Amino acid sequence: MTQDVHNDSVPSGKSAFVTGASKGIGLAVARALAEAGYAVTLTSRHQDEVEAAAQQIGHGARGVQCDVRDPQALQQAVDGHVAAFGGLDVLFVNAGLGHFASVADLTVEQWREVIDTNLSGAFYTVKAALPALKRRGGYIFTLSSLAGKNPFAGGAAYNASKFGLNGLSEVLMLDLRQDDIRVTQIMPGSVATHFNGHTPGPEDAWKIQPEDIAQLTLDLLAMPKRTLPSRIEVRPSKPPRK
Ligand SMILES: NC(=O)c1ccc[n+]([C@@H]2O[C@H](COP(=O)([O-])OP(=O)(O)OC[C@H]3O[C@@H](n4cnc5c(N)ncnc54)[C@H](OP(=O)(O)O)[C@@H]3O)[C@@H](O)[C@H]2O)c1
C-alpha cells in the first residue's frame, strides 16, 4: 500500500518519464514523483511487469513497454506520454544492467548489451525527449554510478558505459543549460535492488535504499532554479568492514 504524500507545492500539470521503472531505483523514483503530484510514465522491456508497477503506484501512472536500445520505440513512448499528459517536465534516465567478467571472458554480445543499454540507450532517451523538454524547460536526471569514476577488475563494459554516461551527462548539462533544462548525474554506490539478478533482503539493510535515491531526486527538484548540483556522489554511510 503506498502512502499518499501529495505535495501541493508541485504545480498540477507537471509530468515525468522514467526509464527502467518496473523495479529497483526507477520504480521508487516513479512512485515518489507520482506521490508528489507528477503524472508519470514508467517504462521497461516487459509489458506485464511495467503495467503492474504503474497500477501499484496508482495516481494515473502509465506503464509502457519500451526497450531503450530502440530509438523508434522510445520516440513513440515519449510521444504517447506527451499526448496523454500534455508535455514533459522531468526525464529520469535510469534503465541499466551489467555483465561482469574479465575482458578475456566477456563476450562481444555482453559488451554490446551493456553499452547499448547504459550509454546509447541514455542518448536515445534524451534525443526522444528533448523537443518536449525544450518546450517549457525541465530537468534531466541520469542514473550513473560510482563505477563511472572507480574502475574495478571485471568491470570493462559496465565501467566503460558509466564513464561514458558521465561524459554524456556533463555535455548535456553544458548544451542545455541555456534552454532552461537542468541536468544532474546521480552516481550511487551499492543500492538494494534487483540489479544483476540480486534479490533484495534483510542483509541489504546497510545499502542505499531505492527510496533514498527517490528522496534525493525530489530534493534536487526543489532546489532554486538558479542553482544546479550537477554531479552527485551518493554512498552507503557505513558499509561493512572488509
Ligand atoms: N543497484 C546498484 O547498486 C546500482 C548502483 C549504481 C547505479 N545503478 C544503476 O541504477 C540503474 C537502475 O538499476 P537498479 O539497480 O534499479 O536495477 P534493477 O532493480 O535491476 O532495475 C533495472 C530496471 O531497468 C530495466 N531495464 C533493463 N534493461 C532495459 C532496457 N534495455 N530498456 C528498458 N528498461 C530496461 C529493468 O526492467 P526490464 O528487465 O523489464 O527491462 C528494470 O526495471 C541502472 O542504470 C544501474 O546501472 C545501480
PDBQT file of the ligand as one rigid body, heavy atoms in Angstrom, charges set to zero:
ROOT
HETATM    1  N1  LIG A 301      21.883  -1.301  -7.674  1.00  0.00    +0.000 N 
HETATM    2  C1  LIG A 301      23.030  -0.667  -7.555  1.00  0.00    +0.000 C 
HETATM    3  O1  LIG A 301      23.857  -0.940  -6.659  1.00  0.00    +0.000 OA
HETATM    4  C2  LIG A 301      23.352   0.452  -8.511  1.00  0.00    +0.000 A 
HETATM    5  C3  LIG A 301      24.415   1.306  -8.194  1.00  0.00    +0.000 A 
HETATM    6  C4  LIG A 301      24.733   2.345  -9.062  1.00  0.00    +0.000 A 
HETATM    7  C5  LIG A 301      23.992   2.521 -10.208  1.00  0.00    +0.000 A 
HETATM    8  N2  LIG A 301      22.972   1.673 -10.516  1.00  0.00    +0.000 N 
HETATM    9  C6  LIG A 301      22.225   1.924 -11.747  1.00  0.00    +0.000 C 
HETATM   10  O2  LIG A 301      20.868   2.115 -11.407  1.00  0.00    +0.000 OA
HETATM   11  C7  LIG A 301      20.063   1.908 -12.574  1.00  0.00    +0.000 C 
HETATM   12  C8  LIG A 301      18.842   1.100 -12.170  1.00  0.00    +0.000 C 
HETATM   13  O3  LIG A 301      19.268  -0.187 -11.743  1.00  0.00    +0.000 OA
HETATM   14  P1  LIG A 301      18.682  -0.919 -10.458  1.00  0.00    +0.000 P 
HETATM   15  O4  LIG A 301      19.793  -1.068  -9.505  1.00  0.00    +0.000 OA
HETATM   16  O5  LIG A 301      17.418  -0.293 -10.010  1.00  0.00    +0.000 OA
HETATM   17  O6  LIG A 301      18.442  -2.382 -11.084  1.00  0.00    +0.000 OA
HETATM   18  P2  LIG A 301      17.114  -3.270 -11.285  1.00  0.00    +0.000 P 
HETATM   19  O7  LIG A 301      16.394  -3.442  -9.997  1.00  0.00    +0.000 OA
HETATM   20  O8  LIG A 301      17.614  -4.497 -11.992  1.00  0.00    +0.000 OA
HETATM   21  O9  LIG A 301      16.210  -2.402 -12.281  1.00  0.00    +0.000 OA
HETATM   22  C9  LIG A 301      16.615  -2.186 -13.605  1.00  0.00    +0.000 C 
HETATM   23  C10 LIG A 301      15.441  -1.668 -14.424  1.00  0.00    +0.000 C 
HETATM   24  O10 LIG A 301      15.887  -1.387 -15.757  1.00  0.00    +0.000 OA
HETATM   25  C11 LIG A 301      15.016  -2.046 -16.693  1.00  0.00    +0.000 C 
HETATM   26  N3  LIG A 301      15.752  -2.301 -17.932  1.00  0.00    +0.000 N 
HETATM   27  C12 LIG A 301      16.851  -3.053 -18.111  1.00  0.00    +0.000 A 
HETATM   28  N4  LIG A 301      17.224  -3.030 -19.411  1.00  0.00    +0.000 NA
HETATM   29  C13 LIG A 301      16.334  -2.235 -20.064  1.00  0.00    +0.000 A 
HETATM   30  C14 LIG A 301      16.175  -1.799 -21.412  1.00  0.00    +0.000 A 
HETATM   31  N5  LIG A 301      17.013  -2.215 -22.386  1.00  0.00    +0.000 N 
HETATM   32  N6  LIG A 301      15.153  -0.983 -21.708  1.00  0.00    +0.000 NA
HETATM   33  C15 LIG A 301      14.286  -0.563 -20.741  1.00  0.00    +0.000 A 
HETATM   34  N7  LIG A 301      14.372  -0.939 -19.460  1.00  0.00    +0.000 NA
HETATM   35  C16 LIG A 301      15.399  -1.760 -19.125  1.00  0.00    +0.000 A 
HETATM   36  C17 LIG A 301      14.524  -3.281 -15.937  1.00  0.00    +0.000 C 
HETATM   37  O11 LIG A 301      13.279  -3.767 -16.414  1.00  0.00    +0.000 OA
HETATM   38  P3  LIG A 301      13.147  -4.901 -17.561  1.00  0.00    +0.000 P 
HETATM   39  O12 LIG A 301      14.063  -6.018 -17.180  1.00  0.00    +0.000 OA
HETATM   40  O13 LIG A 301      11.692  -5.252 -17.551  1.00  0.00    +0.000 OA
HETATM   41  O14 LIG A 301      13.534  -4.224 -18.830  1.00  0.00    +0.000 OA
HETATM   42  C18 LIG A 301      14.312  -2.689 -14.542  1.00  0.00    +0.000 C 
HETATM   43  O15 LIG A 301      13.076  -2.023 -14.470  1.00  0.00    +0.000 OA
HETATM   44  C19 LIG A 301      20.984   1.236 -13.603  1.00  0.00    +0.000 C 
HETATM   45  O16 LIG A 301      21.366   2.179 -14.574  1.00  0.00    +0.000 OA
HETATM   46  C20 LIG A 301      22.180   0.806 -12.771  1.00  0.00    +0.000 C 
HETATM   47  O17 LIG A 301      23.361   0.732 -13.558  1.00  0.00    +0.000 OA
HETATM   48  C21 LIG A 301      22.633   0.657  -9.683  1.00  0.00    +0.000 A 
ENDROOT
TORSDOF 0
